[in-house]
Amino acid sequence: MATIKDVAKEAGVSIGVVSKAFNNYPDISEKTKQRIFEVAKKLNYSPNLVAKNLSSKKQNTIGMITSGFFDSGVKDNNNSFQLFKGVYTAVEQNQYELAIYLIDSLKQKQKSYARFCKERNIGGAVLAGIRIDDPYFKELIDTNIPCVILDVKTGNESEFIGSVSINNRAASKDMARYLLNRNHRDIVVVAGKKETWVNVERTAGVKEAMDEYGLELKDESILPASFSESEAYLLTKELLETRKPTAFLCFSDLMALGVMKAVKEAGLRIPEDVSVTGFDGILISEFSQPGLTTIEQNFFEMGKQAALLLQQLMEGTSCERNIYVDYQLIERNSVGSV
């Protein structure tokens, strides 16, 4: 396999000149560049992209930092895959490189994202599954490393920070109205992790919808299931021993599946006795029995828009730093009328 030394020797130049040619330095003549490129092609030489980025004044590597990836199960891995696919599509079409950093949420506080970016000469990062109470997250957004955060809006007015999500407050409000319009009044919300921005926004959306109907979302009507299918199952099972609400409004499809299992084990029918809704639009929600009414998110588009926005932030060309991707309320058979 040819090396940079082989190219330099064949082209009659120094190794430094070859490196400058591949990094497009202006002090190398076009004639010399072309000769080097022809020799490289002849010898089938491909420059080391990591070394190329480290020596280049322009940082061409984008990082995708994902927390909680290993916490998710097989049922919702497709959403993560669609995010990766969207990011990769946008990165590839603009000839950037992509570095992926996966970490579980338990170890999230032990790793420095800023250090990860600096060590790999990463010019900007897309962040997914990040907790808003993570000190390393705060460290990263306080640096001048451009980053786009999925499903978190920081309120930070920095020119280096952007966000991409659906309008979570509007989406949960739409779902709550959907139930309220079908005369449901005893609604239990199956919520996610308190530390996540989406949980705060979705809870606010439900409260706004109930307020329109003169109702109040009380603490005892919120089950903190942490976006966990098993936690939602156990909490619902316990609740049904003393109370039978008319509907469960879940902040994820996985939690909705846990709720549905508990409801059926209690001898109740869906939707005749109890209605259940989800959020996300994971693949299995279409095939549950009955099919789950849910808010469908376009994860591919979210990933793609995040990578495109990040490139604009890196190049200093972005105007809009907070992007909302469209969502859709998907009606299936898990909701009935009271």
FENZI-V893293 format. One record per residue. N is the residue number from 1. RES is the residue in three letters. BURIAL is 1 if it has 24 or more other ideal C-beta (glycine too) atoms within 12 Angstrom, else 0. D_CENTER is the distance of its C-alpha to the mean C-alpha in Angstrom with 2 decimals. Layout:
# FENZI-V893293
n=N res=RES burial=BURIAL d_center=D_CENTER
n=N res=RES burial=BURIAL d_center=D_CENTER
This chain:
# FENZI-V893293
n=1 res=MET burial=0 d_center=39.28
n=2 res=ALA burial=0 d_center=40.06
n=3 res=THR burial=0 d_center=39.12
n=4 res=ILE burial=1 d_center=39.01
n=5 res=LYS burial=0 d_center=42.57
n=6 res=ASP burial=0 d_center=43.75
n=7 res=VAL burial=1 d_center=42.42
n=8 res=ALA burial=1 d_center=44.04
n=9 res=LYS burial=0 d_center=47.34
n=10 res=GLU burial=0 d_center=47.49
n=11 res=ALA burial=1 d_center=46.64
n=12 res=GLY burial=0 d_center=49.08
n=13 res=VAL burial=1 d_center=46.71
n=14 res=SER burial=0 d_center=45.17
n=15 res=ILE burial=0 d_center=41.84
n=16 res=GLY burial=0 d_center=40.71
n=17 res=VAL burial=1 d_center=41.55
n=18 res=VAL burial=1 d_center=39.54
n=19 res=SER burial=1 d_center=36.49
n=20 res=LYS burial=1 d_center=36.99
n=21 res=ALA burial=1 d_center=37.37
n=22 res=PHE burial=1 d_center=34.02
n=23 res=ASN burial=1 d_center=32.36
n=24 res=ASN burial=0 d_center=34.20
n=25 res=TYR burial=0 d_center=36.34
n=26 res=PRO burial=0 d_center=38.75
n=27 res=ASP burial=0 d_center=41.81
n=28 res=ILE burial=1 d_center=41.98
n=29 res=SER burial=0 d_center=44.03
n=30 res=GLU burial=0 d_center=42.67
n=31 res=LYS burial=0 d_center=45.53
n=32 res=THR burial=0 d_center=44.63
n=33 res=LYS burial=1 d_center=40.95
n=34 res=GLN burial=0 d_center=41.95
n=35 res=ARG burial=0 d_center=44.41
n=36 res=ILE burial=1 d_center=41.80
n=37 res=PHE burial=1 d_center=39.30
n=38 res=GLU burial=0 d_center=42.11
n=39 res=VAL burial=1 d_center=43.08
n=40 res=ALA burial=1 d_center=39.50
n=41 res=LYS burial=0 d_center=39.25
n=42 res=LYS burial=0 d_center=42.69
n=43 res=LEU burial=0 d_center=41.79
n=44 res=ASN burial=0 d_center=38.37
n=45 res=TYR burial=1 d_center=36.77
n=46 res=SER burial=0 d_center=33.02
n=47 res=PRO burial=1 d_center=31.98
n=48 res=ASN burial=0 d_center=29.75
n=49 res=LEU burial=0 d_center=26.45
n=50 res=VAL burial=0 d_center=25.55
n=51 res=ALA burial=0 d_center=29.05
n=52 res=LYS burial=1 d_center=28.94
n=53 res=ASN burial=1 d_center=25.93
n=54 res=LEU burial=0 d_center=27.59
n=55 res=SER burial=1 d_center=30.76
n=56 res=SER burial=0 d_center=29.31
n=57 res=LYS burial=0 d_center=29.28
n=58 res=LYS burial=0 d_center=26.20
n=59 res=GLN burial=1 d_center=23.01
n=60 res=ASN burial=1 d_center=21.53
n=61 res=THR burial=1 d_center=18.82
n=62 res=ILE burial=1 d_center=15.12
n=63 res=GLY burial=1 d_center=13.18
n=64 res=MET burial=1 d_center=9.72
n=65 res=ILE burial=1 d_center=9.57
n=66 res=THR burial=1 d_center=7.70
n=67 res=SER burial=1 d_center=9.41
n=68 res=GLY burial=1 d_center=10.45
n=69 res=PHE burial=1 d_center=10.17
n=70 res=PHE burial=0 d_center=13.94
n=71 res=ASP burial=1 d_center=14.07
n=72 res=SER burial=1 d_center=12.75
n=73 res=GLY burial=0 d_center=15.61
n=74 res=VAL burial=0 d_center=16.62
n=75 res=LYS burial=1 d_center=16.17
n=76 res=ASP burial=1 d_center=12.38
n=77 res=ASN burial=0 d_center=11.85
n=78 res=ASN burial=1 d_center=12.00
n=79 res=ASN burial=1 d_center=8.61
n=80 res=SER burial=1 d_center=7.27
n=81 res=PHE burial=0 d_center=10.14
n=82 res=GLN burial=1 d_center=9.46
n=83 res=LEU burial=1 d_center=6.24
n=84 res=PHE burial=1 d_center=8.75
n=85 res=LYS burial=1 d_center=11.43
n=86 res=GLY burial=1 d_center=10.32
n=87 res=VAL burial=1 d_center=9.90
n=88 res=TYR burial=1 d_center=13.13
n=89 res=THR burial=0 d_center=14.93
n=90 res=ALA burial=1 d_center=14.72
n=91 res=VAL burial=1 d_center=15.60
n=92 res=GLU burial=0 d_center=18.40
n=93 res=GLN burial=0 d_center=19.99
n=94 res=ASN burial=0 d_center=20.57
n=95 res=GLN burial=0 d_center=21.85
n=96 res=TYR burial=1 d_center=19.54
n=97 res=GLU burial=1 d_center=18.91
n=98 res=LEU burial=1 d_center=15.64
n=99 res=ALA burial=1 d_center=15.60
n=100 res=ILE burial=1 d_center=13.12
n=101 res=TYR burial=1 d_center=13.26
n=102 res=LEU burial=1 d_center=12.34
n=103 res=ILE burial=1 d_center=13.55
n=104 res=ASP burial=0 d_center=14.11
n=105 res=SER burial=1 d_center=13.91
n=106 res=LEU burial=0 d_center=17.72
n=107 res=LYS burial=0 d_center=18.15
n=108 res=GLN burial=1 d_center=15.48
n=109 res=LYS burial=0 d_center=18.36
n=110 res=GLN burial=0 d_center=20.51
n=111 res=LYS burial=1 d_center=18.72
n=112 res=SER burial=1 d_center=18.80
n=113 res=TYR burial=1 d_center=15.95
n=114 res=ALA burial=1 d_center=18.53
n=115 res=ARG burial=0 d_center=21.00
n=116 res=PHE burial=1 d_center=18.73
n=117 res=CYS burial=1 d_center=18.28
n=118 res=LYS burial=0 d_center=21.99
n=119 res=GLU burial=0 d_center=23.29
n=120 res=ARG burial=1 d_center=21.71
n=121 res=ASN burial=1 d_center=22.46
n=122 res=ILE burial=1 d_center=18.88
n=123 res=GLY burial=1 d_center=19.02
n=124 res=GLY burial=1 d_center=15.50
n=125 res=ALA burial=1 d_center=12.04
n=126 res=VAL burial=1 d_center=8.38
n=127 res=LEU burial=1 d_center=6.91
n=128 res=ALA burial=1 d_center=3.98
n=129 res=GLY burial=1 d_center=5.92
n=130 res=ILE burial=1 d_center=8.61
n=131 res=ARG burial=1 d_center=11.71
n=132 res=ILE burial=1 d_center=13.55
n=133 res=ASP burial=0 d_center=16.78
n=134 res=ASP burial=1 d_center=16.03
n=135 res=PRO burial=0 d_center=18.90
n=136 res=TYR burial=1 d_center=17.43
n=137 res=PHE burial=1 d_center=14.50
n=138 res=LYS burial=1 d_center=17.39
n=139 res=GLU burial=0 d_center=19.33
n=140 res=LEU burial=1 d_center=16.86
n=141 res=ILE burial=1 d_center=16.56
n=142 res=ASP burial=0 d_center=20.33
n=143 res=THR burial=1 d_center=21.00
n=144 res=ASN burial=0 d_center=21.38
n=145 res=ILE burial=1 d_center=18.56
n=146 res=PRO burial=1 d_center=16.42
n=147 res=CYS burial=1 d_center=12.71
n=148 res=VAL burial=1 d_center=9.90
n=149 res=ILE burial=1 d_center=7.49
n=150 res=LEU burial=1 d_center=4.38
n=151 res=ASP burial=1 d_center=6.22
n=152 res=VAL burial=1 d_center=9.07
n=153 res=LYS burial=1 d_center=12.28
n=154 res=THR burial=1 d_center=14.65
n=155 res=GLY burial=0 d_center=17.87
n=156 res=ASN burial=0 d_center=18.55
n=157 res=GLU burial=0 d_center=20.64
n=158 res=SER burial=0 d_center=20.42
n=159 res=GLU burial=0 d_center=20.59
n=160 res=PHE burial=1 d_center=18.17
n=161 res=ILE burial=1 d_center=15.17
n=162 res=GLY burial=1 d_center=12.94
n=163 res=SER burial=1 d_center=10.05
n=164 res=VAL burial=1 d_center=8.31
n=165 res=SER burial=1 d_center=7.96
n=166 res=ILE burial=1 d_center=10.65
n=167 res=ASN burial=1 d_center=13.71
n=168 res=ASN burial=1 d_center=13.17
n=169 res=ARG burial=1 d_center=16.74
n=170 res=ALA burial=1 d_center=18.29
n=171 res=ALA burial=1 d_center=16.67
n=172 res=SER burial=1 d_center=17.91
n=173 res=LYS burial=1 d_center=21.12
n=174 res=ASP burial=1 d_center=21.62
n=175 res=MET burial=1 d_center=21.32
n=176 res=ALA burial=1 d_center=23.69
n=177 res=ARG burial=1 d_center=26.08
n=178 res=TYR burial=1 d_center=26.00
n=179 res=LEU burial=1 d_center=27.36
n=180 res=LEU burial=1 d_center=29.69
n=181 res=ASN burial=0 d_center=31.16
n=182 res=ARG burial=1 d_center=32.14
n=183 res=ASN burial=0 d_center=34.03
n=184 res=HIS burial=1 d_center=31.82
n=185 res=ARG burial=0 d_center=32.63
n=186 res=ASP burial=1 d_center=32.01
n=187 res=ILE burial=1 d_center=28.22
n=188 res=VAL burial=1 d_center=26.35
n=189 res=VAL burial=1 d_center=22.72
n=190 res=VAL burial=1 d_center=20.78
n=191 res=ALA burial=1 d_center=18.25
n=192 res=GLY burial=1 d_center=15.38
n=193 res=LYS burial=1 d_center=15.38
n=194 res=LYS burial=0 d_center=17.33
n=195 res=GLU burial=1 d_center=15.58
n=196 res=THR burial=1 d_center=12.25
n=197 res=TRP burial=1 d_center=12.19
n=198 res=VAL burial=1 d_center=11.15
n=199 res=ASN burial=1 d_center=14.17
n=200 res=VAL burial=1 d_center=16.39
n=201 res=GLU burial=1 d_center=15.64
n=202 res=ARG burial=1 d_center=16.09
n=203 res=THR burial=1 d_center=19.22
n=204 res=ALA burial=1 d_center=20.57
n=205 res=GLY burial=1 d_center=20.24
n=206 res=VAL burial=1 d_center=22.23
n=207 res=LYS burial=1 d_center=24.79
n=208 res=GLU burial=1 d_center=25.33
n=209 res=ALA burial=1 d_center=26.03
n=210 res=MET burial=1 d_center=28.38
n=211 res=ASP burial=0 d_center=30.10
n=212 res=GLU burial=0 d_center=30.99
n=213 res=TYR burial=0 d_center=32.87
n=214 res=GLY burial=0 d_center=34.54
n=215 res=LEU burial=0 d_center=32.64
n=216 res=GLU burial=0 d_center=31.01
n=217 res=LEU burial=1 d_center=28.04
n=218 res=LYS burial=0 d_center=29.70
n=219 res=ASP burial=0 d_center=28.30
n=220 res=GLU burial=0 d_center=29.99
n=221 res=SER burial=1 d_center=28.01
n=222 res=ILE burial=1 d_center=24.62
n=223 res=LEU burial=1 d_center=23.76
n=224 res=PRO burial=1 d_center=21.32
n=225 res=ALA burial=1 d_center=19.85
n=226 res=SER burial=1 d_center=16.78
n=227 res=PHE burial=1 d_center=14.58
n=228 res=SER burial=1 d_center=17.16
n=229 res=GLU burial=1 d_center=19.19
n=230 res=SER burial=0 d_center=22.25
n=231 res=GLU burial=1 d_center=22.19
n=232 res=ALA burial=1 d_center=22.05
n=233 res=TYR burial=1 d_center=24.91
n=234 res=LEU burial=1 d_center=27.05
n=235 res=LEU burial=1 d_center=26.67
n=236 res=THR burial=1 d_center=27.47
n=237 res=LYS burial=1 d_center=30.38
n=238 res=GLU burial=0 d_center=31.79
n=239 res=LEU burial=1 d_center=31.46
n=240 res=LEU burial=1 d_center=33.24
n=241 res=GLU burial=0 d_center=36.23
n=242 res=THR burial=0 d_center=37.18
n=243 res=ARG burial=0 d_center=35.42
n=244 res=LYS burial=0 d_center=34.43
n=245 res=PRO burial=1 d_center=32.09
n=246 res=THR burial=1 d_center=31.96
n=247 res=ALA burial=1 d_center=28.16
n=248 res=PHE burial=1 d_center=24.99
n=249 res=LEU burial=1 d_center=21.93
n=250 res=CYS burial=1 d_center=18.91
n=251 res=PHE burial=1 d_center=15.43
n=252 res=SER burial=1 d_center=14.04
n=253 res=ASP burial=1 d_center=15.81
n=254 res=LEU burial=1 d_center=16.31
n=255 res=MET burial=1 d_center=18.17
n=256 res=ALA burial=1 d_center=20.06
n=257 res=LEU burial=1 d_center=21.28
n=258 res=GLY burial=1 d_center=22.60
n=259 res=VAL burial=1 d_center=24.29
n=260 res=MET burial=1 d_center=25.85
n=261 res=LYS burial=1 d_center=27.30
n=262 res=ALA burial=1 d_center=28.88
n=263 res=VAL burial=1 d_center=30.24
n=264 res=LYS burial=1 d_center=31.90
n=265 res=GLU burial=0 d_center=33.36
n=266 res=ALA burial=1 d_center=34.89
n=267 res=GLY burial=0 d_center=36.76
n=268 res=LEU burial=1 d_center=35.01
n=269 res=ARG burial=0 d_center=34.06
n=270 res=ILE burial=1 d_center=30.90
n=271 res=PRO burial=1 d_center=31.26
n=272 res=GLU burial=0 d_center=35.01
n=273 res=ASP burial=0 d_center=34.87
n=274 res=VAL burial=1 d_center=31.26
n=275 res=SER burial=1 d_center=28.34
n=276 res=VAL burial=1 d_center=24.71
n=277 res=THR burial=1 d_center=21.50
n=278 res=GLY burial=1 d_center=17.87
n=279 res=PHE burial=1 d_center=14.43
n=280 res=ASP burial=1 d_center=11.62
n=281 res=GLY burial=1 d_center=14.13
n=282 res=ILE burial=1 d_center=13.86
n=283 res=LEU burial=1 d_center=16.73
n=284 res=ILE burial=1 d_center=19.08
n=285 res=SER burial=1 d_center=19.22
n=286 res=GLU burial=0 d_center=21.42
n=287 res=PHE burial=0 d_center=23.83
n=288 res=SER burial=1 d_center=24.25
n=289 res=GLN burial=0 d_center=27.73
n=290 res=PRO burial=1 d_center=27.81
n=291 res=GLY burial=1 d_center=24.86
n=292 res=LEU burial=1 d_center=22.21
n=293 res=THR burial=1 d_center=21.87
n=294 res=THR burial=1 d_center=18.23
n=295 res=ILE burial=1 d_center=15.74
n=296 res=GLU burial=1 d_center=14.10
n=297 res=GLN burial=1 d_center=10.74
n=298 res=ASN burial=1 d_center=10.60
n=299 res=PHE burial=1 d_center=7.41
n=300 res=PHE burial=1 d_center=9.57
n=301 res=GLU burial=1 d_center=10.48
n=302 res=MET burial=1 d_center=7.25
n=303 res=GLY burial=1 d_center=6.81
n=304 res=LYS burial=1 d_center=10.52
n=305 res=GLN burial=1 d_center=10.92
n=306 res=ALA burial=1 d_center=8.82
n=307 res=ALA burial=1 d_center=11.12
n=308 res=LEU burial=1 d_center=14.08
n=309 res=LEU burial=1 d_center=13.80
n=310 res=LEU burial=1 d_center=13.63
n=311 res=GLN burial=1 d_center=16.69
n=312 res=GLN burial=1 d_center=18.44
n=313 res=LEU burial=1 d_center=17.95
n=314 res=MET burial=1 d_center=19.32
n=315 res=GLU burial=0 d_center=22.19
n=316 res=GLY burial=0 d_center=22.91
n=317 res=THR burial=0 d_center=22.84
n=318 res=SER burial=1 d_center=20.13
n=319 res=CYS burial=0 d_center=21.46
n=320 res=GLU burial=0 d_center=18.67
n=321 res=ARG burial=1 d_center=15.97
n=322 res=ASN burial=1 d_center=14.05
n=323 res=ILE burial=1 d_center=12.96
n=324 res=TYR burial=1 d_center=12.71
n=325 res=VAL burial=1 d_center=11.97
n=326 res=ASP burial=0 d_center=14.55
n=327 res=TYR burial=1 d_center=14.40
n=328 res=GLN burial=0 d_center=17.37
n=329 res=LEU burial=1 d_center=19.38
n=330 res=ILE burial=1 d_center=20.63
n=331 res=GLU burial=1 d_center=24.08
n=332 res=ARG burial=1 d_center=25.33
n=333 res=ASN burial=1 d_center=28.06
n=334 res=SER burial=1 d_center=26.76
n=335 res=VAL burial=1 d_center=28.02
n=336 res=GLY burial=1 d_center=31.70
n=337 res=SER burial=0 d_center=33.82
n=338 res=VAL burial=0 d_center=35.93
